[in-house]
Each structure stands twice: as C-alpha cells, then as structure tokens.
Amino acid sequence: MRIGIDAHYVGVREGGNERHFENILRCLGRVAGADDEYFAFSYRGAARGRVPNGAITHLPFRQRSVVWQRAVELPRYCRQLGLDVLHVPFNFLPAFSCRKIVTIHDLSFLHVPDAHAPLERLRLILLTRLAARWADRVLTVSNVVKRDIAERYKVDAARITVTPNAVDREVFRPLSADVARAAVRALGVEAPFLLFVGALQPHKNLSVLIEAYARLRGRGRGDHHLVLAGRSGRASAQLFRLVHEQGLDAVIHHVGERAPAALAGLYSAATALVIPSLYESFGIPVLEAMSCGCPVLSSWAGALPEVCGGAGLLFDPRDADALAAHLERVLDDAALRADLARRGLANCERFSWERTAAIVETVYHSL
C-alpha cells in the first residue's frame, strides 16, 4: 500500500498538530511493513530533519500556503506516486480519486467563535463540514470531539476513530533540579514561577489567568512569577496591554515558542502548569507537564477533564476568583503538589504514541 501523509508544518513550528504528526510518522517509520510505502510531505522537506527515518520518503512542498499545497502540490504528488491513501491533518480535502483520511483536531471555531477572525471561522465551518462528510475515515484526538463531529455533521460514529495525543517520555521526564534551573535561567527567569504553555490565542483565555495572578499578588503572594511559553497570536497585543495595566511587566515573562527539550526544563522547574482554556480538543501541555512531574491546574472545558483523568485540579475557566484561590492553595500545600505530581505521572501511562500509531496504521489498512 502506498500511503501519503501531509505533514506540512512539521519541522517548521512547534504546535500540537505538528507534534501529533511528527510522532505518528516516527512510529510508523519504525513498523512499516514490507508491502507498505510511506511518503511524507512537508514545507521544503522540513519534516526530514525531525523524522530522519529511511522507511519514509520525504518530499517537499515548495509553497508555504496551505491552500496552494492542497489545491496544487498534493494532487500532483498523488497522481505521480499513485497513492492508495492520503492522510491530511487539516479540515480540507484535495479533490482526487485516492482514499482519504482527515484528522480533525479541533472544533474551537464552533465553541469559542470570537476566538477566530470572521473569515477564518467561515472557512473552517464550511471546510470542516465537507471534510467530515467526504473523507473515507475521520480521525480525531478525543472522545469529546468524536461525539461532537458525529452529532454536528451527522457522521456515523463508526467512521470516526479516536487517535489520542501522547508525549515522548524520553524527552518529557522529570529533570534534576540543577538541569531544570539551568534551562530556565537560559530564558532569563530566576524566580519560582507558575507556567502556561500554548499559543497566545483568545480561546486560551489568558486574560482570566492574568486577572487571577494579579489577585494572588494583591493578597501578598509575590514570591512567584508567571511564565507564558508559546507563539504570539491574535490575543497577544490585548494580553500584553492587560499585563501592563496590572503593573505586572516585571513578573510575567513571555518566552515564546520552545522546542520540546526546553519545555521539559520549564515543566520540571515550574511549581505548577495552569491551563485556563475556554475549549480544548485535547491539551498536549497537560500530558507534557504530568510526564515531567509538574502539578496541573486545568480548566474543565472541552476534553481537558478526559485528558487529566482525575490527576489535575479542575476549575471554572470564567471565574478568576476561583482560579486565584486554586493557585494559592497549590502554592501553600506541598502535600497537594506532591499528590498531583504522583497522579499525573500515573495518568500518562494511559497514552502512548506507539499505541496511537498502531491505531492509525489499522485505519489505513481497513480502507
């Protein structure tokens, strides 16, 4: 079977979708059968540097535009290679004859519409509906999203398969205090800190985190800084204005998007990870933090409770006072932090890239 996998931004940026496909590729390359040929397509072949596996043939997209890739370059590759199956990680299906699988990672444009620009939201509404109905199989990352796709798009649940995210436990592991401190100092952070990881997008709800953190400091808890690790997004300018208005410029650090090894240092050094999102289809940082022994405070929105598995401290993402109280409790209670860390490490055992890749491979061969 000749299988093509669209890994368009793997090796280009460090988002959750990219990590999902990078790890799927890595695992599939290890178990490729004698009768299977895998082809990975990425912008300028960047995925080759992240998945240097001889069992996968890497081919470049010449243009960065996803629309151009899907409308021109992917169909061309599919004809030239005679693909049997094409797997795309985005809510858009190129029009050609091979069997098609789409991974629909996220329906935040339906749950948090204000988090998307109007034209972007319209595009996602139209293309996701078409992709869900036209694909031969639909993959998604959580049971919450599976139910959502089945109900909203009238897709038979038997055509939808959950392929959960996981973490690389060799990278995301508890680091020694010295190694963790050195990694954090390299980013210019010296004080103990709370951590957020994710793009600075509106649905990440960082304004509530900033407000809760400001209230915590207003109660005299000035011992911890707050570190934001993730690429800038539509919420960035408004968020940094709020930080300035609250007088928190010196204690809130935006360190940008970080590679996995640097993130492992942040998780290992942080007092706790805080995820205040209004919606998440999965929430990879939750597992990354737990795998590093970092306590997790998580919103109860979307699939986050499913991923936390009872190992995180959950809160209402719209209640800054409740979040501030949870933060104070975690900072004050060492026994609670230790218990959350212990339960988090155990929770990570439910997730494995190898198991997820095996599910994906089974879907390929079922068509």
Sequence and secondary structure as in RCSB ss.txt:
>XXXX:A:sequence
MRIGIDAHYVGVREGGNERHFENILRCLGRVAGADDEYFAFSYRGAARGRVPNGAITHLPFRQRSVVWQRAVELP
RYCRQLGLDVLHVPFNFLPAFSCRKIVTIHDLSFLHVPDAHAPLERLRLILLTRLAARWADRVLTVSNVVKRDIA
ERYKVDAARITVTPNAVDREVFRPLSADVARAAVRALGVEAPFLLFVGALQPHKNLSVLIEAYARLRGRGRGDHH
LVLAGRSGRASAQLFRLVHEQGLDAVIHHVGERAPAALAGLYSAATALVIPSLYESFGIPVLEAMSCGCPVLSSW
AGALPEVCGGAGLLFDPRDADALAAHLERVLDDAALRADLARRGLANCERFSWERTAAIVETVYHSL
>XXXX:A:secstr
 EEEEE TTBTTB  HHHHHHHHHHHHHHHH  TT EEEEEEETTTHHHH   TTEEEEEES S HHHIIIIIHH
HHHHHHT SEEEESSS    SSSEEEEE    HHHHSGGGS HHHHHHHHHHHHHHHHHSSEEEES HHHHHHHH
HHHT  GGGEEE      TTTSS   HHHHHHHHHTTT  S EEEEES B GGG HHHHHHHHHHHHHTT  S E
EEEES B TTHHHHHHHHHHTT TTTEEE     HHHHHHHHHH SEEEE  S  SS HHHHHHHHTT  EEEE 
STTHHHHHTT SEEE TT HHHHHHHHHHHHH HHHHHHHHHHHHHHGGG  HHHHHHHHHHHHHH 
